[in-house]
Amino acid sequence: MLPLNNRLKKKKDFEEVFKNGKSYKENSLQLKFLENNLKTSRFGFVVSKKFSKKAVVRNKIKRRLREIIRKNLIYIKKGFDCVIIVLPDLKIKKFEELEEILIKLFKKADLLE
């Protein structure tokens, strides 16, 4: 499970990232990030009802994304707020495929050490 100090929770923090953050897209995943002047990076996830009407499916994709972030946390640069947005046309079934796409996205954004 992703530690609580690595999670974006407040609406204000999400809005700040959406308003002022840089954005990159890779295969139906979008990454928005902004420097936060903290010693840790924090992550938030957005999965809309357009992706799936079922909360079970939306929560499953968020759990998978959180686990990928947790596994790779030591490689991700510190001091950023990141929001990962799942676009409705994502049709990934396997955890490994999702992990590969997310790592590509972080490399594209130059957030990996």
Sine and cosine of phi, psi and omega as CSV:
sin_phi,cos_phi,sin_psi,cos_psi,sin_omega,cos_omega
0.00,0.00,0.65,-0.76,0.02,-1.00
-0.93,0.37,0.79,-0.61,-0.02,-1.00
-0.85,0.53,0.52,-0.85,-0.06,-1.00
-0.88,0.47,-0.54,0.84,-0.01,-1.00
-0.96,0.28,-0.10,1.00,0.06,-1.00
-0.96,-0.27,0.29,0.96,-0.01,-1.00
-0.91,-0.42,0.66,-0.76,0.16,-0.99
-0.99,0.10,0.80,-0.60,-0.05,-1.00
-0.83,-0.55,-0.53,0.85,-0.13,-0.99
-1.00,0.07,0.63,-0.78,0.01,-1.00
-0.86,0.52,-0.61,0.79,0.00,-1.00
-0.86,0.51,-0.66,0.76,0.01,-1.00
-0.92,0.40,-0.67,0.74,0.05,-1.00
-0.88,0.48,-0.72,0.70,-0.02,-1.00
-0.88,0.47,-0.63,0.78,0.03,-1.00
-0.88,0.47,-0.69,0.72,0.02,-1.00
-0.91,0.42,-0.69,0.72,0.00,-1.00
-0.91,0.42,-0.60,0.80,-0.07,-1.00
-0.97,0.24,-0.69,0.72,-0.16,-0.99
-0.91,-0.42,-0.06,1.00,-0.12,-0.99
-0.99,0.14,0.33,-0.94,0.12,-0.99
-1.00,0.07,0.40,-0.92,-0.11,-0.99
-0.73,-0.68,0.65,-0.76,0.10,-1.00
-0.69,-0.72,0.51,-0.86,-0.04,-1.00
-0.76,-0.65,0.63,-0.77,0.04,-1.00
-0.53,-0.85,0.94,-0.33,0.16,-0.99
0.75,0.66,0.88,0.47,0.07,-1.00
0.95,0.31,0.20,0.98,0.18,-0.98
-0.86,-0.50,0.66,-0.75,0.03,-1.00
-0.84,-0.54,0.67,-0.74,0.01,-1.00
-0.88,-0.47,0.82,-0.57,0.14,-0.99
-0.90,-0.45,0.71,-0.70,-0.03,-1.00
-0.59,-0.81,0.40,-0.92,-0.05,-1.00
-0.48,-0.88,0.62,-0.78,0.03,-1.00
-0.93,0.37,0.63,-0.78,-0.10,-1.00
-0.87,-0.50,-0.04,1.00,0.01,-1.00
0.85,0.53,0.51,0.86,0.09,-1.00
-0.92,-0.39,0.15,-0.99,0.01,-1.00
-1.00,0.07,-0.10,1.00,0.02,-1.00
-0.79,-0.61,0.35,-0.94,0.15,-0.99
-1.00,-0.08,0.58,-0.82,0.00,-1.00
-0.86,-0.51,0.53,-0.85,-0.10,-0.99
-0.76,-0.64,0.63,-0.78,0.10,-1.00
-0.76,-0.66,0.37,-0.93,-0.07,-1.00
-0.74,-0.67,0.66,-0.75,0.02,-1.00
-0.80,-0.60,0.88,-0.48,0.07,-1.00
-0.76,-0.65,0.93,-0.36,-0.11,-0.99
-0.99,0.10,0.17,-0.99,0.05,-1.00
-0.93,0.36,-0.28,0.96,0.08,-1.00
-0.93,0.37,-0.47,0.88,0.05,-1.00
-0.93,0.37,-0.73,0.68,0.05,-1.00
-0.34,-0.94,0.64,-0.77,0.05,-1.00
-0.95,0.30,-0.37,0.93,-0.09,-1.00
-1.00,0.02,0.82,-0.58,0.01,-1.00
-0.88,0.47,-0.53,0.85,0.00,-1.00
-0.87,0.50,-0.69,0.72,-0.02,-1.00
-0.94,0.35,-0.67,0.74,0.01,-1.00
-0.90,0.44,-0.67,0.74,0.02,-1.00
-0.93,0.37,-0.55,0.83,0.02,-1.00
-0.90,0.44,-0.69,0.72,0.00,-1.00
-0.92,0.40,-0.60,0.80,0.05,-1.00
-0.91,0.41,-0.65,0.76,0.05,-1.00
-0.88,0.47,-0.66,0.75,0.03,-1.00
-0.90,0.45,-0.70,0.71,0.01,-1.00
-0.89,0.45,-0.67,0.74,0.03,-1.00
-0.88,0.48,-0.65,0.76,0.00,-1.00
-0.92,0.40,-0.64,0.77,0.05,-1.00
-0.89,0.46,-0.69,0.72,0.02,-1.00
-0.89,0.45,-0.70,0.71,-0.01,-1.00
-0.86,0.50,-0.69,0.72,-0.01,-1.00
-0.90,0.43,-0.54,0.84,-0.09,-1.00
-0.96,-0.28,0.22,0.98,-0.07,-1.00
-0.86,0.51,-0.57,0.82,-0.03,-1.00
-0.93,0.36,-0.34,0.94,-0.01,-1.00
-1.00,-0.07,-0.23,0.97,-0.06,-1.00
-1.00,0.04,0.70,-0.71,-0.02,-1.00
-0.87,0.50,0.54,-0.84,-0.01,-1.00
-1.00,0.05,0.43,-0.90,0.12,-0.99
1.00,-0.02,0.48,0.88,0.01,-1.00
-0.75,-0.66,0.56,-0.83,0.21,-0.98
-0.98,-0.19,0.81,-0.58,-0.05,-1.00
-0.83,-0.56,0.69,-0.73,0.11,-0.99
-0.86,-0.50,0.82,-0.58,0.02,-1.00
-0.97,-0.26,0.85,-0.53,-0.05,-1.00
-0.95,-0.33,0.81,-0.59,0.05,-1.00
-1.00,-0.05,0.87,-0.48,-0.01,-1.00
-0.99,0.13,0.45,-0.89,-0.15,-0.99
-0.87,0.50,-0.42,0.91,-0.09,-1.00
-1.00,-0.01,0.25,0.97,0.05,-1.00
-0.95,0.33,0.84,-0.54,-0.03,-1.00
-0.82,-0.57,0.65,0.76,-0.02,-1.00
-1.00,0.09,0.75,-0.67,0.03,-1.00
-0.97,-0.23,-0.55,0.84,-0.12,-0.99
-0.98,-0.18,0.60,-0.80,0.02,-1.00
-0.86,0.52,-0.66,0.75,-0.06,-1.00
-0.90,0.44,-0.63,0.77,0.03,-1.00
-0.90,0.45,-0.69,0.72,0.00,-1.00
-0.89,0.45,-0.67,0.75,0.02,-1.00
-0.89,0.46,-0.68,0.73,0.01,-1.00
-0.87,0.49,-0.70,0.71,0.00,-1.00
-0.91,0.42,-0.68,0.74,-0.02,-1.00
-0.91,0.41,-0.64,0.77,0.04,-1.00
-0.90,0.43,-0.66,0.75,0.06,-1.00
-0.86,0.51,-0.66,0.75,-0.01,-1.00
-0.90,0.44,-0.69,0.73,0.03,-1.00
-0.92,0.38,-0.58,0.81,0.06,-1.00
-0.91,0.41,-0.67,0.74,0.01,-1.00
-0.87,0.49,-0.62,0.79,-0.02,-1.00
-0.99,0.11,-0.05,1.00,-0.01,-1.00
0.86,0.51,0.69,0.72,0.02,-1.00
-0.96,-0.27,0.06,1.00,0.06,-1.00
-0.99,-0.15,0.63,-0.78,0.01,-1.00
-1.00,0.07,0.00,0.00,0.00,0.00
